Amino acid sequence: MKELVEYIVRNLVDNPEAVSVKETQGDSVTIIEVRTAPEDAGKVIGREGRIANSIRTIVKAAAAKQQKKITVEILTEDRENKQGGAF
């Protein structure tokens, strides 16, 4: 799944070299964290989060076929430094 998310995000941004995707296995859920250059964060999130939600929907559909639960978090530099959160 990590490769799928990385492929999608790299094709959305202007600076694909700055994209970082990290996969963390949990007990029942796998978390995929996506980091981009600050100027590309809006391209991955989209207006009102539509692109981010679309990425999550694609990953959920692919994960359901494998009977897994996967969460995609898009980390932005501004929020990460201030609150440590994800969009």
N, CA and C atoms as an extended XYZ file, in Angstrom:
261
Properties=species:S:1:pos:R:3:atomname:S:1:resname:S:1:resid:I:1 pbc="F F F"
N         0.821       -1.198        0.000 N   MET     1
C         0.000        0.000        0.000 CA  MET     1
C         0.862        1.258        0.000 C   MET     1
N         2.007        1.169        0.659 N   LYS     2
C         2.903        2.313        0.726 CA  LYS     2
C         3.281        2.776       -0.681 C   LYS     2
N         3.551        1.825       -1.556 N   GLU     3
C         3.951        2.157       -2.926 CA  GLU     3
C         2.812        2.839       -3.683 C   GLU     3
N         1.583        2.402       -3.440 N   LEU     4
C         0.416        3.008       -4.091 CA  LEU     4
C         0.271        4.467       -3.677 C   LEU     4
N         0.351        4.730       -2.376 N   VAL     5
C         0.227        6.101       -1.871 CA  VAL     5
C         1.368        6.966       -2.403 C   VAL     5
N         2.577        6.429       -2.375 N   GLU     6
C         3.737        7.183       -2.852 CA  GLU     6
C         3.594        7.523       -4.333 C   GLU     6
N         3.110        6.583       -5.125 N   TYR     7
C         2.906        6.819       -6.557 CA  TYR     7
C         1.891        7.942       -6.798 C   TYR     7
N         0.780        7.883       -6.092 N   ILE     8
C        -0.272        8.895       -6.257 CA  ILE     8
C         0.249       10.278       -5.866 C   ILE     8
N         0.860       10.364       -4.692 N   VAL     9
C         1.308       11.661       -4.178 CA  VAL     9
C         2.418       12.246       -5.047 C   VAL     9
N         3.368       11.434       -5.461 N   ARG    10
C         4.475       11.940       -6.295 CA  ARG    10
C         3.968       12.511       -7.620 C   ARG    10
N         2.871       11.977       -8.122 N   ASN    11
C         2.322       12.476       -9.378 CA  ASN    11
C         1.460       13.720       -9.194 C   ASN    11
N         1.138       14.071       -7.967 N   LEU    12
C         0.338       15.262       -7.697 CA  LEU    12
C         1.186       16.512       -7.446 C   LEU    12
N         2.389       16.334       -6.938 N   VAL    13
C         3.181       17.470       -6.471 CA  VAL    13
C         4.171       17.973       -7.521 C   VAL    13
N         4.688       19.195       -7.296 N   ASP    14
C         5.701       19.772       -8.169 CA  ASP    14
C         7.103       19.293       -7.814 C   ASP    14
N         7.311       18.911       -6.563 N   ASN    15
C         8.622       18.499       -6.086 CA  ASN    15
C         8.550       17.055       -5.575 C   ASN    15
N         8.518       16.062       -6.488 N   PRO    16
C         8.342       14.669       -6.052 CA  PRO    16
C         9.504       14.125       -5.215 C   PRO    16
N        10.685       14.738       -5.320 N   GLU    17
C        11.822       14.270       -4.534 CA  GLU    17
C        11.630       14.534       -3.039 C   GLU    17
N        10.803       15.503       -2.703 N   ALA    18
C        10.577       15.872       -1.305 CA  ALA    18
C         9.500       15.019       -0.635 C   ALA    18
N         8.876       14.129       -1.386 N   VAL    19
C         7.809       13.290       -0.826 CA  VAL    19
C         8.424       12.168        0.003 C   VAL    19
N         7.886       12.006        1.204 N   SER    20
C         8.323       10.946        2.100 CA  SER    20
C         7.091       10.188        2.580 C   SER    20
N         7.119        8.868        2.439 N   VAL    21
C         5.998        8.036        2.871 CA  VAL    21
C         6.532        7.004        3.848 C   VAL    21
N         5.904        6.950        5.026 N   LYS    22
C         6.336        6.034        6.077 CA  LYS    22
C         5.161        5.145        6.464 C   LYS    22
N         5.422        3.851        6.543 N   GLU    23
C         4.377        2.894        6.904 CA  GLU    23
C         4.691        2.307        8.280 C   GLU    23
N         3.696        2.374        9.179 N   THR    24
C         3.861        1.859       10.531 CA  THR    24
C         2.798        0.801       10.792 C   THR    24
N         3.239       -0.375       11.171 N   GLN    25
C         2.315       -1.467       11.469 CA  GLN    25
C         1.850       -1.377       12.909 C   GLN    25
N         0.552       -1.382       13.107 N   GLY    26
C        -0.017       -1.409       14.445 CA  GLY    26
C        -0.608       -2.776       14.721 C   GLY    26
N        -1.311       -2.904       15.841 N   ASP    27
C        -1.936       -4.182       16.170 CA  ASP    27
C        -3.046       -4.539       15.193 C   ASP    27
N        -3.920       -3.569       14.921 N   SER    28
C        -5.045       -3.852       14.039 CA  SER    28
C        -5.100       -2.935       12.824 C   SER    28
N        -4.283       -1.875       12.834 N   VAL    29
C        -4.329       -0.885       11.756 CA  VAL    29
C        -2.911       -0.560       11.300 C   VAL    29
N        -2.756       -0.374        9.996 N   THR    30
C        -1.497        0.113        9.442 CA  THR    30
C        -1.660        1.593        9.156 C   THR    30
N        -0.692        2.398        9.583 N   ILE    31
C        -0.748        3.838        9.371 CA  ILE    31
C         0.289        4.221        8.329 C   ILE    31
N        -0.151        4.966        7.328 N   ILE    32
C         0.744        5.472        6.300 CA  ILE    32
C         0.810        6.983        6.461 C   ILE    32
N         2.007        7.485        6.733 N   GLU    33
C         2.219        8.924        6.914 CA  GLU    33
C         2.865        9.495        5.659 C   GLU    33
N         2.305       10.589        5.155 N   VAL    34
C         2.804       11.236        3.950 CA  VAL    34
C         3.310       12.624        4.319 C   VAL    34
N         4.529       12.932        3.916 N   ARG    35
C         5.106       14.266        4.101 CA  ARG    35
C         5.509       14.800        2.734 C   ARG    35
N         5.259       16.087        2.531 N   THR    36
C         5.639       16.732        1.277 CA  THR    36
C         6.361       18.037        1.591 C   THR    36
N         6.876       18.672        0.557 N   ALA    37
C         7.420       20.013        0.721 CA  ALA    37
C         6.262       20.920        1.123 C   ALA    37
N         6.508       21.937        1.952 N   PRO    38
C         5.420       22.805        2.431 CA  PRO    38
C         4.584       23.411        1.308 C   PRO    38
N         5.216       23.762        0.197 N   GLU    39
C         4.464       24.381       -0.901 CA  GLU    39
C         3.599       23.378       -1.664 C   GLU    39
N         3.829       22.077       -1.476 N   ASP    40
C         3.047       21.053       -2.166 CA  ASP    40
C         1.930       20.474       -1.307 C   ASP    40
N         1.872       20.833       -0.038 N   ALA    41
C         0.877       20.252        0.868 CA  ALA    41
C        -0.545       20.504        0.377 C   ALA    41
N        -0.810       21.693       -0.128 N   GLY    42
C        -2.152       22.015       -0.617 CA  GLY    42
C        -2.566       21.176       -1.806 C   GLY    42
N        -1.613       20.770       -2.622 N   LYS    43
C        -1.922       19.943       -3.787 CA  LYS    43
C        -2.322       18.536       -3.380 C   LYS    43
N        -1.784       18.071       -2.281 N   VAL    44
C        -2.119       16.732       -1.798 CA  VAL    44
C        -3.412       16.754       -0.996 C   VAL    44
N        -3.651       17.842       -0.278 N   ILE    45
C        -4.866       17.950        0.533 CA  ILE    45
C        -6.066       18.329       -0.331 C   ILE    45
N        -5.901       19.302       -1.215 N   GLY    46
C        -6.994       19.726       -2.090 CA  GLY    46
C        -7.969       20.642       -1.385 C   GLY    46
N        -8.875       21.194       -2.170 N   ARG    47
C        -9.903       22.072       -1.589 CA  ARG    47
C       -10.820       21.276       -0.687 C   ARG    47
N       -10.963       21.785        0.517 N   GLU    48
C       -11.805       21.154        1.538 CA  GLU    48
C       -11.414       19.695        1.785 C   GLU    48
N       -10.160       19.348        1.499 N   GLY    49
C        -9.669       18.003        1.765 CA  GLY    49
C       -10.141       16.951        0.795 C   GLY    49
N       -10.624       17.359       -0.365 N   ARG    50
C       -11.191       16.394       -1.316 CA  ARG    50
C       -10.164       15.418       -1.870 C   ARG    50
N        -8.978       15.913       -2.212 N   ILE    51
C        -7.955       15.013       -2.760 CA  ILE    51
C        -7.476       14.055       -1.685 C   ILE    51
N        -7.262       14.563       -0.469 N   ALA    52
C        -6.844       13.701        0.640 CA  ALA    52
C        -7.884       12.614        0.895 C   ALA    52
N        -9.140       12.975        0.879 N   ASN    53
C       -10.204       11.988        1.084 CA  ASN    53
C       -10.262       10.978       -0.050 C   ASN    53
N        -9.976       11.428       -1.262 N   SER    54
C        -9.958       10.508       -2.404 CA  SER    54
C        -8.821        9.501       -2.268 C   SER    54
N        -7.659        9.971       -1.838 N   ILE    55
C        -6.525        9.062       -1.623 CA  ILE    55
C        -6.895        8.035       -0.559 C   ILE    55
N        -7.511        8.496        0.520 N   ARG    56
C        -7.919        7.576        1.594 CA  ARG    56
C        -8.933        6.552        1.096 C   ARG    56
N        -9.861        6.976        0.237 N   THR    57
C       -10.872        6.067       -0.300 CA  THR    57
C       -10.232        4.990       -1.176 C   THR    57
N        -9.290        5.386       -2.019 N   ILE    58
C        -8.597        4.425       -2.880 CA  ILE    58
C        -7.834        3.407       -2.038 C   ILE    58
N        -7.140        3.892       -1.026 N   VAL    59
C        -6.356        2.995       -0.170 CA  VAL    59
C        -7.272        2.064        0.622 C   VAL    59
N        -8.385        2.585        1.124 N   LYS    60
C        -9.331        1.738        1.864 CA  LYS    60
C        -9.897        0.635        0.982 C   LYS    60
N       -10.201        0.965       -0.269 N   ALA    61
C       -10.740       -0.033       -1.195 CA  ALA    61
C        -9.697       -1.113       -1.485 C   ALA    61
N        -8.462       -0.708       -1.709 N   ALA    62
C        -7.396       -1.674       -1.969 CA  ALA    62
C        -7.119       -2.526       -0.729 C   ALA    62
N        -7.169       -1.907        0.443 N   ALA    63
C        -6.923       -2.637        1.691 CA  ALA    63
C        -8.051       -3.617        1.995 C   ALA    63
N        -9.270       -3.253        1.652 N   ALA    64
C       -10.414       -4.135        1.911 CA  ALA    64
C       -10.279       -5.432        1.123 C   ALA    64
N        -9.724       -5.348       -0.071 N   LYS    65
C        -9.509       -6.558       -0.871 CA  LYS    65
C        -8.541       -7.504       -0.179 C   LYS    65
N        -7.596       -6.943        0.578 N   GLN    66
C        -6.613       -7.752        1.303 CA  GLN    66
C        -7.033       -7.987        2.752 C   GLN    66
N        -8.224       -7.560        3.096 N   GLN    67
C        -8.780       -7.683        4.441 CA  GLN    67
C        -7.867       -7.047        5.486 C   GLN    67
N        -7.447       -5.803        5.211 N   LYS    68
C        -6.611       -5.033        6.120 CA  LYS    68
C        -7.274       -3.699        6.398 C   LYS    68
N        -6.851       -3.041        7.470 N   LYS    69
C        -7.301       -1.687        7.783 CA  LYS    69
C        -6.088       -0.768        7.689 C   LYS    69
N        -6.220        0.259        6.870 N   ILE    70
C        -5.122        1.187        6.655 CA  ILE    70
C        -5.633        2.606        6.796 C   ILE    70
N        -4.867        3.439        7.503 N   THR    71
C        -5.178        4.842        7.673 CA  THR    71
C        -4.083        5.657        7.000 C   THR    71
N        -4.479        6.688        6.246 N   VAL    72
C        -3.520        7.565        5.593 CA  VAL    72
C        -3.556        8.919        6.301 C   VAL    72
N        -2.392        9.362        6.765 N   GLU    73
C        -2.272       10.668        7.411 CA  GLU    73
C        -1.361       11.537        6.566 C   GLU    73
N        -1.800       12.755        6.281 N   ILE    74
C        -1.004       13.700        5.521 CA  ILE    74
C        -0.485       14.733        6.506 C   ILE    74
N         0.810       14.708        6.733 N   LEU    75
C         1.429       15.597        7.709 CA  LEU    75
C         1.945       16.843        7.006 C   LEU    75
N         1.584       17.985        7.549 N   THR    76
C         2.063       19.247        6.990 CA  THR    76
C         3.053       19.850        7.964 C   THR    76
N         4.022       20.548        7.440 N   GLU    77
C         5.089       21.092        8.270 CA  GLU    77
C         4.571       22.090        9.295 C   GLU    77
N         3.650       22.978        8.891 N   ASP    78
C         3.131       23.996        9.801 CA  ASP    78
C         2.430       23.373       11.002 C   ASP    78
N         1.516       22.466       10.746 N   ARG    79
C         0.753       21.859       11.837 CA  ARG    79
C         1.634       20.937       12.665 C   ARG    79
N         2.564       20.272       12.003 N   GLU    80
C         3.436       19.361       12.717 CA  GLU    80
C         4.294       20.113       13.730 C   GLU    80
N         4.844       21.242       13.338 N   ASN    81
C         5.697       22.000       14.244 CA  ASN    81
C         4.898       22.630       15.374 C   ASN    81
N         3.680       23.054       15.108 N   LYS    82
C         2.880       23.728       16.134 CA  LYS    82
C         2.137       22.752       17.034 C   LYS    82
N         1.508       21.744       16.419 N   GLN    83
C         0.640       20.874       17.196 CA  GLN    83
C         1.031       19.411       17.148 C   GLN    83
N         1.870       19.019       16.184 N   GLY    84
C         2.226       17.620       16.054 CA  GLY    84
C         1.106       16.792       15.477 C   GLY    84
N         0.194       17.419       14.740 N   GLY    85
C        -0.972       16.715       14.225 CA  GLY    85
C        -0.879       16.429       12.746 C   GLY    85
N        -1.937       15.826       12.262 N   ALA    86
C        -2.039       15.479       10.846 CA  ALA    86
C        -3.374       15.976       10.329 C   ALA    86
N        -3.436       16.177        9.038 N   PHE    87
C        -4.692       16.602        8.434 CA  PHE    87
C        -5.531       15.391        8.192 C   PHE    87
